[in-house]
């Protein structure tokens, strides 16, 4: 099993698909990395030699991935919250930050709230 950037890559996947298991590496970047390392992108992860894995690690060192990328993202969000801009306030309140509507359809960010649908008020007596 290949272990790159602290992640165990699945053995039975093709090379560029296996690399996408690393946070910060999508399909396009995975293909770029394999091209720089001069490895066929359709070669299975289990077929990679130790030399090829070391080439991939060298090519991957040029990018921010995993913990380094996660900490940078968290610092960016913290900076927005500290300066008190609109996006920072939305992050602080746990609401959508990219202009989505919240009257309906923001259950993931707002949390699941119980609503009583169709509840009728008691009829007034005459």
Secondary structure, DSSP 8 states (H G I E B T S, - for coil): --EETTEE--TTSBHHHHHTTSTT--HHHHHHHHHHTT--TTSBGGG--HHHHHHHHHHHTTS--HHHHHHHHHHHHHHHHHHT-HHHHHHHHT--SSS---SSS-HHHH------TT--------
